């Protein structure tokens, strides 16, 4: 019986290693993109579990209020 590595030339071994590395990298990139899909917040949004009143409750009373017409 021949070993699998013994039947490949050094050039073929390099090609196989590069292809395997590319496949692993593609799989890890796919997992990363699926895991972080839609996981972003704009500057106006609070993180989940934060109280929106807490952010504005600590402001000084001397600040001007904004009125939207």
Backbone as JSON Lines, residues from 0, in Angstrom:
{"i":0,"aa":"X","n":[0.83,-1.19,0.0],"ca":[0.0,0.0,0.0],"c":[0.87,1.25,0.0]}
{"i":1,"aa":"X","n":[0.53,2.16,-0.85],"ca":[1.24,3.44,-0.88],"c":[0.57,4.43,0.06]}
{"i":2,"aa":"X","n":[1.38,5.25,0.68],"ca":[0.82,6.32,1.5],"c":[0.3,7.41,0.57]}
{"i":3,"aa":"X","n":[-0.67,8.15,1.06],"ca":[-1.26,9.21,0.24],"c":[-0.22,10.28,-0.06]}
{"i":4,"aa":"X","n":[0.55,10.69,0.93],"ca":[1.56,11.73,0.73],"c":[2.69,11.3,-0.17]}
{"i":5,"aa":"X","n":[2.96,10.01,-0.24],"ca":[4.08,9.52,-1.06],"c":[3.75,9.57,-2.54]}
{"i":6,"aa":"X","n":[2.49,9.55,-2.91],"ca":[2.13,9.54,-4.32],"c":[2.04,10.95,-4.91]}
{"i":7,"aa":"X","n":[2.16,11.98,-4.1],"ca":[2.07,13.36,-4.6],"c":[3.46,13.96,-4.73]}
{"i":8,"aa":"X","n":[3.63,14.72,-5.79],"ca":[4.9,15.44,-5.96],"c":[4.89,16.67,-5.04]}
{"i":9,"aa":"X","n":[6.05,17.25,-4.79],"ca":[6.09,18.44,-3.92],"c":[5.22,19.59,-4.43]}
{"i":10,"aa":"X","n":[5.13,19.77,-5.73],"ca":[4.28,20.82,-6.29],"c":[2.81,20.55,-5.99]}
{"i":11,"aa":"X","n":[2.42,19.3,-6.14],"ca":[1.04,18.93,-5.85],"c":[0.73,19.08,-4.36]}
{"i":12,"aa":"X","n":[1.7,18.78,-3.52],"ca":[1.5,18.94,-2.07],"c":[1.26,20.41,-1.72]}
{"i":13,"aa":"X","n":[2.04,21.3,-2.33],"ca":[1.88,22.74,-2.07],"c":[0.5,23.21,-2.52]}
{"i":14,"aa":"X","n":[0.06,22.74,-3.67],"ca":[-1.26,23.11,-4.18],"c":[-2.35,22.62,-3.24]}
{"i":15,"aa":"X","n":[-2.23,21.4,-2.76],"ca":[-3.23,20.84,-1.83],"c":[-3.25,21.64,-0.53]}
{"i":16,"aa":"X","n":[-2.09,21.98,-0.01],"ca":[-2.02,22.75,1.24],"c":[-2.64,24.13,1.06]}
{"i":17,"aa":"X","n":[-2.36,24.77,-0.08],"ca":[-2.94,26.09,-0.35],"c":[-4.46,26.0,-0.47]}
{"i":18,"aa":"X","n":[-4.96,24.98,-1.15],"ca":[-6.41,24.82,-1.29],"c":[-7.08,24.53,0.05]}
{"i":19,"aa":"X","n":[-6.45,23.7,0.87],"ca":[-7.0,23.42,2.2],"c":[-7.01,24.68,3.07]}
{"i":20,"aa":"X","n":[-5.95,25.45,3.0],"ca":[-5.89,26.7,3.75],"c":[-6.98,27.66,3.29]}
{"i":21,"aa":"X","n":[-7.17,27.77,1.99],"ca":[-8.22,28.62,1.46],"c":[-9.6,28.15,1.9]}
{"i":22,"aa":"X","n":[-9.84,26.84,1.89],"ca":[-11.13,26.3,2.31],"c":[-11.4,26.59,3.78]}
{"i":23,"aa":"X","n":[-10.4,26.43,4.63],"ca":[-10.56,26.71,6.06],"c":[-10.82,28.2,6.27]}
{"i":24,"aa":"X","n":[-10.08,29.05,5.58],"ca":[-10.27,30.49,5.69],"c":[-11.68,30.89,5.23]}
{"i":25,"aa":"X","n":[-12.16,30.32,4.13],"ca":[-13.5,30.63,3.63],"c":[-14.56,30.19,4.63]}
{"i":26,"aa":"X","n":[-14.38,29.03,5.24],"ca":[-15.33,28.55,6.24],"c":[-15.36,29.47,7.46]}
{"i":27,"aa":"X","n":[-14.19,29.87,7.94],"ca":[-14.13,30.76,9.11],"c":[-14.72,32.14,8.79]}
{"i":28,"aa":"X","n":[-14.48,32.64,7.59],"ca":[-15.06,33.91,7.19],"c":[-16.58,33.81,7.1]}
{"i":29,"aa":"X","n":[-17.08,32.72,6.55],"ca":[-18.52,32.5,6.47],"c":[-19.15,32.46,7.86]}
{"i":30,"aa":"X","n":[-18.53,31.73,8.79],"ca":[-19.04,31.67,10.17],"c":[-19.04,33.04,10.82]}
{"i":31,"aa":"X","n":[-17.97,33.81,10.62],"ca":[-17.87,35.14,11.21],"c":[-18.97,36.05,10.67]}
{"i":32,"aa":"X","n":[-19.17,36.04,9.36],"ca":[-20.17,36.91,8.76],"c":[-21.58,36.52,9.17]}
{"i":33,"aa":"X","n":[-21.86,35.23,9.3],"ca":[-23.18,34.79,9.74],"c":[-23.41,35.13,11.2]}
{"i":34,"aa":"X","n":[-22.38,35.03,12.01],"ca":[-22.52,35.3,13.44],"c":[-22.76,36.78,13.69]}
{"i":35,"aa":"X","n":[-22.16,37.66,12.92],"ca":[-22.27,39.1,13.14],"c":[-23.25,39.77,12.18]}
{"i":36,"aa":"X","n":[-24.11,39.0,11.59],"ca":[-25.05,39.56,10.63],"c":[-26.03,40.5,11.33]}
{"i":37,"aa":"X","n":[-26.05,41.75,10.92],"ca":[-26.99,42.71,11.47],"c":[-26.66,43.16,12.88]}
{"i":38,"aa":"X","n":[-25.47,42.89,13.34],"ca":[-25.11,43.23,14.71],"c":[-24.37,44.57,14.72]}
{"i":39,"aa":"X","n":[-25.13,45.62,14.56],"ca":[-24.53,46.95,14.6],"c":[-25.54,47.91,15.23]}
{"i":40,"aa":"X","n":[-25.04,49.02,15.76],"ca":[-25.89,50.04,16.34],"c":[-25.46,51.4,15.82]}
{"i":41,"aa":"X","n":[-26.45,52.25,15.59],"ca":[-26.11,53.62,15.23],"c":[-25.85,54.39,16.51]}
{"i":42,"aa":"X","n":[-25.39,55.62,16.39],"ca":[-25.04,56.4,17.58],"c":[-26.26,56.76,18.41]}
{"i":43,"aa":"X","n":[-27.44,56.79,17.82],"ca":[-28.64,57.17,18.57],"c":[-29.28,56.04,19.33]}
{"i":44,"aa":"X","n":[-28.92,54.83,19.04],"ca":[-29.57,53.69,19.69],"c":[-28.83,53.3,20.96]}
{"i":45,"aa":"X","n":[-29.61,52.89,21.96],"ca":[-29.02,52.37,23.18],"c":[-28.82,50.87,23.05]}
{"i":46,"aa":"X","n":[-27.9,50.37,23.81],"ca":[-27.66,48.92,23.83],"c":[-28.85,48.22,24.48]}
{"i":47,"aa":"X","n":[-29.1,46.96,24.13],"ca":[-30.2,46.24,24.76],"c":[-30.0,46.17,26.28]}
{"i":48,"aa":"X","n":[-31.08,46.44,27.0],"ca":[-31.02,46.36,28.46],"c":[-30.68,47.68,29.13]}
{"i":49,"aa":"X","n":[-30.41,48.73,28.37],"ca":[-30.12,50.03,28.96],"c":[-31.41,50.84,29.07]}
{"i":50,"aa":"X","n":[-31.51,51.64,30.12],"ca":[-32.68,52.46,30.37],"c":[-32.54,53.77,29.61]}
{"i":51,"aa":"X","n":[-33.49,54.1,28.73],"ca":[-33.36,55.35,27.98],"c":[-33.49,56.59,28.86]}
{"i":52,"aa":"X","n":[-34.25,56.51,29.96],"ca":[-34.4,57.66,30.85],"c":[-33.14,57.91,31.66]}
{"i":53,"aa":"X","n":[-32.37,56.89,31.9],"ca":[-31.15,57.03,32.69],"c":[-30.14,57.91,31.97]}
{"i":54,"aa":"X","n":[-30.13,57.85,30.66],"ca":[-29.17,58.63,29.88],"c":[-29.45,60.12,29.99]}
{"i":55,"aa":"X","n":[-30.73,60.5,30.03],"ca":[-31.1,61.91,30.07],"c":[-31.41,62.4,31.48]}
{"i":56,"aa":"X","n":[-31.55,61.52,32.43],"ca":[-31.9,61.91,33.79],"c":[-30.78,62.59,34.54]}
{"i":57,"aa":"X","n":[-29.56,62.46,34.11],"ca":[-28.42,63.03,34.82],"c":[-28.02,64.41,34.31]}
{"i":58,"aa":"X","n":[-28.78,64.97,33.4],"ca":[-28.43,66.28,32.85],"c":[-28.76,67.37,33.85]}
{"i":59,"aa":"X","n":[-28.0,68.44,33.8],"ca":[-28.23,69.57,34.71],"c":[-29.54,70.27,34.35]}
{"i":60,"aa":"X","n":[-30.19,70.86,35.36],"ca":[-31.47,71.53,35.15],"c":[-31.3,72.85,34.41]}
{"i":61,"aa":"X","n":[-30.1,73.39,34.38],"ca":[-29.88,74.69,33.75],"c":[-29.75,74.59,32.23]}
{"i":62,"aa":"X","n":[-29.73,73.4,31.69],"ca":[-29.62,73.25,30.24],"c":[-30.9,73.7,29.56]}
{"i":63,"aa":"X","n":[-30.76,74.21,28.35],"ca":[-31.93,74.61,27.59],"c":[-32.65,73.37,27.08]}
{"i":64,"aa":"X","n":[-33.95,73.45,27.03],"ca":[-34.74,72.35,26.5],"c":[-34.97,72.59,25.02]}
{"i":65,"aa":"X","n":[-35.06,71.53,24.27],"ca":[-35.35,71.64,22.86],"c":[-36.83,71.36,22.64]}
{"i":66,"aa":"X","n":[-37.45,72.19,21.83],"ca":[-38.84,72.0,21.49],"c":[-38.94,71.77,19.98]}
{"i":67,"aa":"X","n":[-39.62,70.72,19.6],"ca":[-39.8,70.41,18.2],"c":[-41.22,70.79,17.79]}
{"i":68,"aa":"X","n":[-41.32,71.57,16.74],"ca":[-42.63,72.05,16.3],"c":[-43.07,71.23,15.11]}
